[in-house]
Each structure stands twice: as C-alpha cells, then as structure tokens.
Amino acid sequence: MAKTEVILTHNIVGLGAESDQVKVSAGYARNFLLPQGLAISLTQSNKRRLESLRQRRAEREAHEFNAMSELSKSISKLVCKIGVKTGDDGKMFGSVTSGSIADALKTQFEISLDKKKIHLEQPIRSLGDYDIELRLHPEIKASLKVVVESLTPLEKPADDANQAGGPVSEKRGRRVEAGDKPEKTEKVDKAPRAEKKK
C-alpha cells in the first residue's frame, strides 16, 4: 500500500497533534485528510508553514495547561452529589459511571468535562462518599469528592403504636394493655357430614 507524508493542521486522535509530520496511506490523505483541511501535503512551501503551526500548537497547549490547572484547583473544593434509585434495603439499582459523574458536574456546577478524564477503576455500585481521580491533563491530576445518595426515602420503623399506649388489637380495634389477658375464642365443632346412602 502506498504511503505519503503529510503535516497535520489539527489534532487527530490516534494519529497525532497539529504540526506533526506523519506517514499515512495515500488514499486516506487524498480522500479524507486533505479535503477536510485536517492536513497539508509535505512540500517545500508547506514546510515553511510548519513553524507557524508549531507556534500555534505551543500557544494552544499553554492555554490548555493553564485552564486545566485552574480547573483542578477549583474542582478539588467541590462536592458533587449524585442521587440514585434504591430498593427498600438501600441497595442501588444500576451503577454510577464516569458518564453520570460528568453529567452531574455539568448540571450542578456548569463544568463541561470529558468522561474520559474521569478515572474510575469500576463503576460505583453502593451508596457513600468517594474520592474520584480526574486526569485533566498529562501533567495535571485532581481529586473530586462524589457523594452517592438515595432518592428513595427510607421507611422509618413504626413506633407510633408504642407512643400511643400499646399495640392495637386487630380483632376488635381496641387497645391491648400490658396486663390484659387475651380473649378466649370458642371453637365450634362442625358436625360430621352424613354419608350418602346408595
């Protein structure tokens, strides 16, 4: 397969950053990179443009580094609360993923963060407090406090009957006091059925 060298004018994931000189297949360069303006062919005149591309890349990376360092300082002070549905026993339905943390940051604090920068070894499957590592930049890491809470209200034990003076008898609807004896119920014996005569 024929290869050709091009100079990237934009970041392309898996290929390189702007001002990188890369070898790609001729068809990929001819049909995608060059028409989309993502790269320029490697010629003498374009080599002169390389210096301006490198300068633009350095400025962009410096700006990105400063923005991420400011974000890491402010994000470490935040507490992100995530509400989840749970059963009566407090067990979660589903799990909390890096995508749901990114959505919560956007809605609560208006911080747009790529979910790939939120590092979870495995999804969160139980309620509680967690310190989540954020990889904002190759050189910048931050920690975010995440609190996973239940949206389902937990049932409170029924202490109302004890406060009102004792349990209510289900049979007649009157209160049973501690010294009362239970009422006797009479058993009615049913007469045996008469056998059919043949």
Biotite code that builds the C-alpha atoms (Angstrom):
import biotite.structure as struc

atoms = struc.array([
    struc.Atom([0.000, 0.000, 0.000], chain_id="A", res_id=1, res_name="MET", atom_name="CA", element="C"),
    struc.Atom([1.350, 3.409, -0.966], chain_id="A", res_id=2, res_name="ALA", atom_name="CA", element="C"),
    struc.Atom([2.262, 5.765, 1.886], chain_id="A", res_id=3, res_name="LYS", atom_name="CA", element="C"),
    struc.Atom([2.574, 9.511, 1.818], chain_id="A", res_id=4, res_name="THR", atom_name="CA", element="C"),
    struc.Atom([3.795, 12.109, 4.331], chain_id="A", res_id=5, res_name="GLU", atom_name="CA", element="C"),
    struc.Atom([1.533, 14.925, 5.462], chain_id="A", res_id=6, res_name="VAL", atom_name="CA", element="C"),
    struc.Atom([1.654, 17.708, 8.051], chain_id="A", res_id=7, res_name="ILE", atom_name="CA", element="C"),
    struc.Atom([-1.339, 17.707, 10.388], chain_id="A", res_id=8, res_name="LEU", atom_name="CA", element="C"),
    struc.Atom([-3.097, 21.027, 10.886], chain_id="A", res_id=9, res_name="THR", atom_name="CA", element="C"),
    struc.Atom([-5.448, 19.734, 13.618], chain_id="A", res_id=10, res_name="HIS", atom_name="CA", element="C"),
    struc.Atom([-5.351, 17.160, 16.409], chain_id="A", res_id=11, res_name="ASN", atom_name="CA", element="C"),
    struc.Atom([-6.450, 13.732, 15.193], chain_id="A", res_id=12, res_name="ILE", atom_name="CA", element="C"),
    struc.Atom([-6.944, 11.067, 17.844], chain_id="A", res_id=13, res_name="VAL", atom_name="CA", element="C"),
    struc.Atom([-4.719, 8.065, 17.191], chain_id="A", res_id=14, res_name="GLY", atom_name="CA", element="C"),
    struc.Atom([-2.684, 9.850, 14.541], chain_id="A", res_id=15, res_name="LEU", atom_name="CA", element="C"),
    struc.Atom([-1.068, 12.943, 16.051], chain_id="A", res_id=16, res_name="GLY", atom_name="CA", element="C"),
    struc.Atom([-1.328, 16.586, 17.051], chain_id="A", res_id=17, res_name="ALA", atom_name="CA", element="C"),
    struc.Atom([-1.156, 19.655, 14.876], chain_id="A", res_id=18, res_name="GLU", atom_name="CA", element="C"),
    struc.Atom([2.251, 20.340, 13.265], chain_id="A", res_id=19, res_name="SER", atom_name="CA", element="C"),
    struc.Atom([3.151, 16.621, 13.465], chain_id="A", res_id=20, res_name="ASP", atom_name="CA", element="C"),
    struc.Atom([4.630, 15.133, 10.329], chain_id="A", res_id=21, res_name="GLN", atom_name="CA", element="C"),
    struc.Atom([3.084, 11.675, 9.844], chain_id="A", res_id=22, res_name="VAL", atom_name="CA", element="C"),
    struc.Atom([3.034, 8.879, 7.272], chain_id="A", res_id=23, res_name="LYS", atom_name="CA", element="C"),
    struc.Atom([-0.431, 7.766, 6.207], chain_id="A", res_id=24, res_name="VAL", atom_name="CA", element="C"),
    struc.Atom([-1.851, 5.763, 3.333], chain_id="A", res_id=25, res_name="SER", atom_name="CA", element="C"),
    struc.Atom([-2.189, 7.766, 0.135], chain_id="A", res_id=26, res_name="ALA", atom_name="CA", element="C"),
    struc.Atom([-5.953, 7.114, -0.099], chain_id="A", res_id=27, res_name="GLY", atom_name="CA", element="C"),
    struc.Atom([-6.583, 8.302, 3.487], chain_id="A", res_id=28, res_name="TYR", atom_name="CA", element="C"),
    struc.Atom([-4.663, 11.510, 2.810], chain_id="A", res_id=29, res_name="ALA", atom_name="CA", element="C"),
    struc.Atom([-6.239, 12.104, -0.618], chain_id="A", res_id=30, res_name="ARG", atom_name="CA", element="C"),
    struc.Atom([-9.840, 11.241, 0.306], chain_id="A", res_id=31, res_name="ASN", atom_name="CA", element="C"),
    struc.Atom([-10.152, 12.445, 3.919], chain_id="A", res_id=32, res_name="PHE", atom_name="CA", element="C"),
    struc.Atom([-7.319, 14.469, 5.477], chain_id="A", res_id=33, res_name="LEU", atom_name="CA", element="C"),
    struc.Atom([-6.603, 16.896, 2.626], chain_id="A", res_id=34, res_name="LEU", atom_name="CA", element="C"),
    struc.Atom([-10.244, 17.645, 1.579], chain_id="A", res_id=35, res_name="PRO", atom_name="CA", element="C"),
    struc.Atom([-11.318, 18.162, 5.213], chain_id="A", res_id=36, res_name="GLN", atom_name="CA", element="C"),
    struc.Atom([-8.422, 20.573, 5.818], chain_id="A", res_id=37, res_name="GLY", atom_name="CA", element="C"),
    struc.Atom([-7.030, 18.380, 8.604], chain_id="A", res_id=38, res_name="LEU", atom_name="CA", element="C"),
    struc.Atom([-3.619, 18.087, 6.940], chain_id="A", res_id=39, res_name="ALA", atom_name="CA", element="C"),
    struc.Atom([-1.466, 19.590, 4.218], chain_id="A", res_id=40, res_name="ILE", atom_name="CA", element="C"),
    struc.Atom([0.843, 17.700, 1.891], chain_id="A", res_id=41, res_name="SER", atom_name="CA", element="C"),
    struc.Atom([4.564, 17.760, 2.618], chain_id="A", res_id=42, res_name="LEU", atom_name="CA", element="C"),
    struc.Atom([6.129, 20.219, 0.145], chain_id="A", res_id=43, res_name="THR", atom_name="CA", element="C"),
    struc.Atom([8.864, 22.838, 0.414], chain_id="A", res_id=44, res_name="GLN", atom_name="CA", element="C"),
    struc.Atom([6.358, 25.692, 0.697], chain_id="A", res_id=45, res_name="SER", atom_name="CA", element="C"),
    struc.Atom([4.340, 23.840, 3.321], chain_id="A", res_id=46, res_name="ASN", atom_name="CA", element="C"),
    struc.Atom([7.488, 23.140, 5.351], chain_id="A", res_id=47, res_name="LYS", atom_name="CA", element="C"),
    struc.Atom([7.734, 26.905, 5.856], chain_id="A", res_id=48, res_name="ARG", atom_name="CA", element="C"),
    struc.Atom([4.169, 26.900, 7.263], chain_id="A", res_id=49, res_name="ARG", atom_name="CA", element="C"),
    struc.Atom([5.304, 24.275, 9.748], chain_id="A", res_id=50, res_name="LEU", atom_name="CA", element="C"),
    struc.Atom([6.870, 26.876, 12.036], chain_id="A", res_id=51, res_name="GLU", atom_name="CA", element="C"),
    struc.Atom([3.623, 28.866, 12.331], chain_id="A", res_id=52, res_name="SER", atom_name="CA", element="C"),
    struc.Atom([1.731, 25.621, 13.042], chain_id="A", res_id=53, res_name="LEU", atom_name="CA", element="C"),
    struc.Atom([4.206, 24.739, 15.800], chain_id="A", res_id=54, res_name="ARG", atom_name="CA", element="C"),
    struc.Atom([3.818, 28.175, 17.346], chain_id="A", res_id=55, res_name="GLN", atom_name="CA", element="C"),
    struc.Atom([0.020, 27.882, 17.251], chain_id="A", res_id=56, res_name="ARG", atom_name="CA", element="C"),
    struc.Atom([0.235, 24.432, 18.862], chain_id="A", res_id=57, res_name="ARG", atom_name="CA", element="C"),
    struc.Atom([2.509, 25.731, 21.660], chain_id="A", res_id=58, res_name="ALA", atom_name="CA", element="C"),
    struc.Atom([0.083, 28.569, 22.401], chain_id="A", res_id=59, res_name="GLU", atom_name="CA", element="C"),
    struc.Atom([-2.891, 26.207, 22.453], chain_id="A", res_id=60, res_name="ARG", atom_name="CA", element="C"),
    struc.Atom([-1.124, 23.724, 24.756], chain_id="A", res_id=61, res_name="GLU", atom_name="CA", element="C"),
    struc.Atom([-0.051, 26.509, 27.141], chain_id="A", res_id=62, res_name="ALA", atom_name="CA", element="C"),
    struc.Atom([-3.608, 27.847, 27.259], chain_id="A", res_id=63, res_name="HIS", atom_name="CA", element="C"),
    struc.Atom([-4.977, 24.324, 27.839], chain_id="A", res_id=64, res_name="GLU", atom_name="CA", element="C"),
    struc.Atom([-2.438, 23.693, 30.623], chain_id="A", res_id=65, res_name="PHE", atom_name="CA", element="C"),
    struc.Atom([-3.354, 26.962, 32.404], chain_id="A", res_id=66, res_name="ASN", atom_name="CA", element="C"),
    struc.Atom([-7.086, 26.300, 32.079], chain_id="A", res_id=67, res_name="ALA", atom_name="CA", element="C"),
    struc.Atom([-6.765, 22.755, 33.458], chain_id="A", res_id=68, res_name="MET", atom_name="CA", element="C"),
    struc.Atom([-4.554, 23.850, 36.375], chain_id="A", res_id=69, res_name="SER", atom_name="CA", element="C"),
    struc.Atom([-7.166, 26.487, 37.344], chain_id="A", res_id=70, res_name="GLU", atom_name="CA", element="C"),
    struc.Atom([-9.923, 23.885, 37.000], chain_id="A", res_id=71, res_name="LEU", atom_name="CA", element="C"),
    struc.Atom([-8.033, 21.396, 39.196], chain_id="A", res_id=72, res_name="SER", atom_name="CA", element="C"),
    struc.Atom([-7.762, 23.988, 41.982], chain_id="A", res_id=73, res_name="LYS", atom_name="CA", element="C"),
    struc.Atom([-11.459, 24.828, 41.909], chain_id="A", res_id=74, res_name="SER", atom_name="CA", element="C"),
    struc.Atom([-12.755, 21.284, 41.364], chain_id="A", res_id=75, res_name="ILE", atom_name="CA", element="C"),
    struc.Atom([-10.902, 19.885, 44.379], chain_id="A", res_id=76, res_name="SER", atom_name="CA", element="C"),
    struc.Atom([-13.069, 22.110, 46.645], chain_id="A", res_id=77, res_name="LYS", atom_name="CA", element="C"),
    struc.Atom([-16.386, 20.871, 45.176], chain_id="A", res_id=78, res_name="LEU", atom_name="CA", element="C"),
    struc.Atom([-18.660, 18.108, 46.422], chain_id="A", res_id=79, res_name="VAL", atom_name="CA", element="C"),
    struc.Atom([-20.662, 16.501, 43.634], chain_id="A", res_id=80, res_name="CYS", atom_name="CA", element="C"),
    struc.Atom([-23.918, 14.871, 44.806], chain_id="A", res_id=81, res_name="LYS", atom_name="CA", element="C"),
    struc.Atom([-25.482, 12.122, 42.721], chain_id="A", res_id=82, res_name="ILE", atom_name="CA", element="C"),
    struc.Atom([-28.957, 10.794, 43.542], chain_id="A", res_id=83, res_name="GLY", atom_name="CA", element="C"),
    struc.Atom([-29.737, 7.186, 42.627], chain_id="A", res_id=84, res_name="VAL", atom_name="CA", element="C"),
    struc.Atom([-32.779, 4.951, 42.951], chain_id="A", res_id=85, res_name="LYS", atom_name="CA", element="C"),
    struc.Atom([-32.516, 2.273, 45.597], chain_id="A", res_id=86, res_name="THR", atom_name="CA", element="C"),
    struc.Atom([-34.623, -0.565, 46.915], chain_id="A", res_id=87, res_name="GLY", atom_name="CA", element="C"),
    struc.Atom([-36.122, -0.777, 50.413], chain_id="A", res_id=88, res_name="ASP", atom_name="CA", element="C"),
    struc.Atom([-32.890, -2.320, 51.706], chain_id="A", res_id=89, res_name="ASP", atom_name="CA", element="C"),
    struc.Atom([-30.793, 0.599, 50.385], chain_id="A", res_id=90, res_name="GLY", atom_name="CA", element="C"),
    struc.Atom([-29.271, -1.403, 47.518], chain_id="A", res_id=91, res_name="LYS", atom_name="CA", element="C"),
    struc.Atom([-28.724, 0.595, 44.316], chain_id="A", res_id=92, res_name="MET", atom_name="CA", element="C"),
    struc.Atom([-30.419, -0.111, 41.011], chain_id="A", res_id=93, res_name="PHE", atom_name="CA", element="C"),
    struc.Atom([-27.673, 0.121, 38.380], chain_id="A", res_id=94, res_name="GLY", atom_name="CA", element="C"),
    struc.Atom([-24.386, 1.942, 38.985], chain_id="A", res_id=95, res_name="SER", atom_name="CA", element="C"),
    struc.Atom([-22.687, 5.351, 38.810], chain_id="A", res_id=96, res_name="VAL", atom_name="CA", element="C"),
    struc.Atom([-20.305, 5.634, 35.846], chain_id="A", res_id=97, res_name="THR", atom_name="CA", element="C"),
    struc.Atom([-17.864, 8.294, 34.679], chain_id="A", res_id=98, res_name="SER", atom_name="CA", element="C"),
    struc.Atom([-20.544, 9.493, 32.239], chain_id="A", res_id=99, res_name="GLY", atom_name="CA", element="C"),
    struc.Atom([-23.058, 10.079, 35.029], chain_id="A", res_id=100, res_name="SER", atom_name="CA", element="C"),
    struc.Atom([-20.407, 11.966, 37.048], chain_id="A", res_id=101, res_name="ILE", atom_name="CA", element="C"),
    struc.Atom([-19.669, 14.155, 34.008], chain_id="A", res_id=102, res_name="ALA", atom_name="CA", element="C"),
    struc.Atom([-23.416, 14.854, 33.610], chain_id="A", res_id=103, res_name="ASP", atom_name="CA", element="C"),
    struc.Atom([-23.713, 15.753, 37.309], chain_id="A", res_id=104, res_name="ALA", atom_name="CA", element="C"),
    struc.Atom([-20.763, 18.180, 37.040], chain_id="A", res_id=105, res_name="LEU", atom_name="CA", element="C"),
    struc.Atom([-22.430, 19.847, 34.063], chain_id="A", res_id=106, res_name="LYS", atom_name="CA", element="C"),
    struc.Atom([-25.836, 20.238, 35.741], chain_id="A", res_id=107, res_name="THR", atom_name="CA", element="C"),
    struc.Atom([-24.632, 21.184, 39.248], chain_id="A", res_id=108, res_name="GLN", atom_name="CA", element="C"),
    struc.Atom([-21.580, 23.346, 38.523], chain_id="A", res_id=109, res_name="PHE", atom_name="CA", element="C"),
    struc.Atom([-21.722, 24.027, 34.737], chain_id="A", res_id=110, res_name="GLU", atom_name="CA", element="C"),
    struc.Atom([-18.355, 22.323, 34.257], chain_id="A", res_id=111, res_name="ILE", atom_name="CA", element="C"),
    struc.Atom([-18.037, 20.531, 30.932], chain_id="A", res_id=112, res_name="SER", atom_name="CA", element="C"),
    struc.Atom([-15.596, 17.671, 31.355], chain_id="A", res_id=113, res_name="LEU", atom_name="CA", element="C"),
    struc.Atom([-14.949, 14.770, 29.012], chain_id="A", res_id=114, res_name="ASP", atom_name="CA", element="C"),
    struc.Atom([-15.900, 11.489, 30.697], chain_id="A", res_id=115, res_name="LYS", atom_name="CA", element="C"),
    struc.Atom([-12.564, 10.013, 29.566], chain_id="A", res_id=116, res_name="LYS", atom_name="CA", element="C"),
    struc.Atom([-10.830, 12.352, 32.023], chain_id="A", res_id=117, res_name="LYS", atom_name="CA", element="C"),
    struc.Atom([-12.768, 10.861, 34.964], chain_id="A", res_id=118, res_name="ILE", atom_name="CA", element="C"),
    struc.Atom([-10.850, 7.790, 36.120], chain_id="A", res_id=119, res_name="HIS", atom_name="CA", element="C"),
    struc.Atom([-12.999, 5.050, 37.676], chain_id="A", res_id=120, res_name="LEU", atom_name="CA", element="C"),
    struc.Atom([-11.465, 1.602, 38.044], chain_id="A", res_id=121, res_name="GLU", atom_name="CA", element="C"),
    struc.Atom([-15.004, 0.185, 38.102], chain_id="A", res_id=122, res_name="GLN", atom_name="CA", element="C"),
    struc.Atom([-18.484, 1.729, 38.320], chain_id="A", res_id=123, res_name="PRO", atom_name="CA", element="C"),
    struc.Atom([-19.765, 2.726, 41.781], chain_id="A", res_id=124, res_name="ILE", atom_name="CA", element="C"),
    struc.Atom([-22.392, 0.239, 42.958], chain_id="A", res_id=125, res_name="ARG", atom_name="CA", element="C"),
    struc.Atom([-23.107, 1.333, 46.548], chain_id="A", res_id=126, res_name="SER", atom_name="CA", element="C"),
    struc.Atom([-24.113, 4.489, 48.427], chain_id="A", res_id=127, res_name="LEU", atom_name="CA", element="C"),
    struc.Atom([-21.474, 6.589, 50.200], chain_id="A", res_id=128, res_name="GLY", atom_name="CA", element="C"),
    struc.Atom([-18.655, 9.120, 49.758], chain_id="A", res_id=129, res_name="ASP", atom_name="CA", element="C"),
    struc.Atom([-15.933, 8.602, 47.151], chain_id="A", res_id=130, res_name="TYR", atom_name="CA", element="C"),
    struc.Atom([-12.771, 10.437, 46.092], chain_id="A", res_id=131, res_name="ASP", atom_name="CA", element="C"),
    struc.Atom([-12.567, 10.217, 42.301], chain_id="A", res_id=132, res_name="ILE", atom_name="CA", element="C"),
    struc.Atom([-9.333, 10.859, 40.398], chain_id="A", res_id=133, res_name="GLU", atom_name="CA", element="C"),
    struc.Atom([-9.549, 13.271, 37.472], chain_id="A", res_id=134, res_name="LEU", atom_name="CA", element="C"),
    struc.Atom([-6.823, 13.203, 34.810], chain_id="A", res_id=135, res_name="ARG", atom_name="CA", element="C"),
    struc.Atom([-7.320, 16.660, 33.356], chain_id="A", res_id=136, res_name="LEU", atom_name="CA", element="C"),
    struc.Atom([-4.001, 16.861, 31.502], chain_id="A", res_id=137, res_name="HIS", atom_name="CA", element="C"),
    struc.Atom([-0.992, 14.542, 31.159], chain_id="A", res_id=138, res_name="PRO", atom_name="CA", element="C"),
    struc.Atom([0.708, 16.624, 33.877], chain_id="A", res_id=139, res_name="GLU", atom_name="CA", element="C"),
    struc.Atom([-2.368, 17.598, 35.963], chain_id="A", res_id=140, res_name="ILE", atom_name="CA", element="C"),
    struc.Atom([-4.435, 15.350, 38.202], chain_id="A", res_id=141, res_name="LYS", atom_name="CA", element="C"),
    struc.Atom([-7.176, 16.384, 40.605], chain_id="A", res_id=142, res_name="ALA", atom_name="CA", element="C"),
    struc.Atom([-9.488, 14.738, 43.119], chain_id="A", res_id=143, res_name="SER", atom_name="CA", element="C"),
    struc.Atom([-13.254, 15.204, 43.177], chain_id="A", res_id=144, res_name="LEU", atom_name="CA", element="C"),
    struc.Atom([-15.448, 14.298, 46.153], chain_id="A", res_id=145, res_name="LYS", atom_name="CA", element="C"),
    struc.Atom([-18.566, 12.440, 44.999], chain_id="A", res_id=146, res_name="VAL", atom_name="CA", element="C"),
    struc.Atom([-21.459, 11.667, 47.353], chain_id="A", res_id=147, res_name="VAL", atom_name="CA", element="C"),
    struc.Atom([-23.854, 8.968, 46.131], chain_id="A", res_id=148, res_name="VAL", atom_name="CA", element="C"),
    struc.Atom([-27.234, 9.383, 47.859], chain_id="A", res_id=149, res_name="GLU", atom_name="CA", element="C"),
    struc.Atom([-30.532, 7.529, 47.663], chain_id="A", res_id=150, res_name="SER", atom_name="CA", element="C"),
    struc.Atom([-33.520, 9.227, 46.031], chain_id="A", res_id=151, res_name="LEU", atom_name="CA", element="C"),
    struc.Atom([-35.863, 6.653, 47.585], chain_id="A", res_id=152, res_name="THR", atom_name="CA", element="C"),
    struc.Atom([-36.982, 7.712, 51.079], chain_id="A", res_id=153, res_name="PRO", atom_name="CA", element="C"),
    struc.Atom([-36.101, 5.058, 53.643], chain_id="A", res_id=154, res_name="LEU", atom_name="CA", element="C"),
    struc.Atom([-39.013, 3.677, 55.657], chain_id="A", res_id=155, res_name="GLU", atom_name="CA", element="C"),
    struc.Atom([-38.978, 4.612, 59.344], chain_id="A", res_id=156, res_name="LYS", atom_name="CA", element="C"),
    struc.Atom([-39.853, 1.908, 61.888], chain_id="A", res_id=157, res_name="PRO", atom_name="CA", element="C"),
    struc.Atom([-43.419, 2.213, 63.197], chain_id="A", res_id=158, res_name="ALA", atom_name="CA", element="C"),
    struc.Atom([-43.012, 3.481, 66.771], chain_id="A", res_id=159, res_name="ASP", atom_name="CA", element="C"),
    struc.Atom([-46.367, 5.293, 66.701], chain_id="A", res_id=160, res_name="ASP", atom_name="CA", element="C"),
    struc.Atom([-48.213, 2.381, 68.392], chain_id="A", res_id=161, res_name="ALA", atom_name="CA", element="C"),
    struc.Atom([-45.797, 2.330, 71.363], chain_id="A", res_id=162, res_name="ASN", atom_name="CA", element="C"),
    struc.Atom([-46.125, 6.074, 71.879], chain_id="A", res_id=163, res_name="GLN", atom_name="CA", element="C"),
    struc.Atom([-49.953, 5.959, 71.887], chain_id="A", res_id=164, res_name="ALA", atom_name="CA", element="C"),
    struc.Atom([-50.221, 3.362, 74.673], chain_id="A", res_id=165, res_name="GLY", atom_name="CA", element="C"),
    struc.Atom([-49.665, -0.077, 73.211], chain_id="A", res_id=166, res_name="GLY", atom_name="CA", element="C"),
    struc.Atom([-50.418, -2.161, 70.155], chain_id="A", res_id=167, res_name="PRO", atom_name="CA", element="C"),
    struc.Atom([-53.892, -2.166, 68.671], chain_id="A", res_id=168, res_name="VAL", atom_name="CA", element="C"),
    struc.Atom([-55.724, -5.469, 68.691], chain_id="A", res_id=169, res_name="SER", atom_name="CA", element="C"),
    struc.Atom([-56.508, -6.331, 65.106], chain_id="A", res_id=170, res_name="GLU", atom_name="CA", element="C"),
    struc.Atom([-59.591, -8.373, 66.037], chain_id="A", res_id=171, res_name="LYS", atom_name="CA", element="C"),
    struc.Atom([-61.794, -5.705, 67.594], chain_id="A", res_id=172, res_name="ARG", atom_name="CA", element="C"),
    struc.Atom([-59.819, -2.500, 67.083], chain_id="A", res_id=173, res_name="GLY", atom_name="CA", element="C"),
    struc.Atom([-59.333, -1.773, 70.787], chain_id="A", res_id=174, res_name="ARG", atom_name="CA", element="C"),
    struc.Atom([-56.043, -1.264, 72.566], chain_id="A", res_id=175, res_name="ARG", atom_name="CA", element="C"),
    struc.Atom([-54.499, -4.164, 74.432], chain_id="A", res_id=176, res_name="VAL", atom_name="CA", element="C"),
    struc.Atom([-52.928, -3.069, 77.681], chain_id="A", res_id=177, res_name="GLU", atom_name="CA", element="C"),
    struc.Atom([-49.862, -4.809, 79.113], chain_id="A", res_id=178, res_name="ALA", atom_name="CA", element="C"),
    struc.Atom([-51.843, -6.517, 81.949], chain_id="A", res_id=179, res_name="GLY", atom_name="CA", element="C"),
    struc.Atom([-54.824, -7.624, 79.845], chain_id="A", res_id=180, res_name="ASP", atom_name="CA", element="C"),
    struc.Atom([-55.405, -11.279, 79.180], chain_id="A", res_id=181, res_name="LYS", atom_name="CA", element="C"),
    struc.Atom([-56.212, -12.243, 75.644], chain_id="A", res_id=182, res_name="PRO", atom_name="CA", element="C"),
    struc.Atom([-59.843, -13.044, 75.000], chain_id="A", res_id=183, res_name="GLU", atom_name="CA", element="C"),
    struc.Atom([-60.814, -16.675, 74.619], chain_id="A", res_id=184, res_name="LYS", atom_name="CA", element="C"),
    struc.Atom([-62.456, -17.666, 71.431], chain_id="A", res_id=185, res_name="THR", atom_name="CA", element="C"),
    struc.Atom([-64.885, -20.501, 71.342], chain_id="A", res_id=186, res_name="GLU", atom_name="CA", element="C"),
    struc.Atom([-64.291, -23.268, 68.888], chain_id="A", res_id=187, res_name="LYS", atom_name="CA", element="C"),
    struc.Atom([-67.354, -24.529, 67.132], chain_id="A", res_id=188, res_name="VAL", atom_name="CA", element="C"),
    struc.Atom([-67.158, -28.169, 66.228], chain_id="A", res_id=189, res_name="ASP", atom_name="CA", element="C"),
    struc.Atom([-68.780, -28.912, 62.981], chain_id="A", res_id=190, res_name="LYS", atom_name="CA", element="C"),
    struc.Atom([-70.994, -31.937, 62.871], chain_id="A", res_id=191, res_name="ALA", atom_name="CA", element="C"),
    struc.Atom([-69.676, -34.719, 60.682], chain_id="A", res_id=192, res_name="PRO", atom_name="CA", element="C"),
    struc.Atom([-71.308, -34.908, 57.319], chain_id="A", res_id=193, res_name="ARG", atom_name="CA", element="C"),
    struc.Atom([-73.830, -37.567, 56.814], chain_id="A", res_id=194, res_name="ALA", atom_name="CA", element="C"),
    struc.Atom([-72.763, -40.177, 54.379], chain_id="A", res_id=195, res_name="GLU", atom_name="CA", element="C"),
    struc.Atom([-74.863, -40.568, 51.312], chain_id="A", res_id=196, res_name="LYS", atom_name="CA", element="C"),
    struc.Atom([-76.841, -43.743, 51.100], chain_id="A", res_id=197, res_name="LYS", atom_name="CA", element="C"),
    struc.Atom([-76.643, -45.688, 47.934], chain_id="A", res_id=198, res_name="LYS", atom_name="CA", element="C"),
])
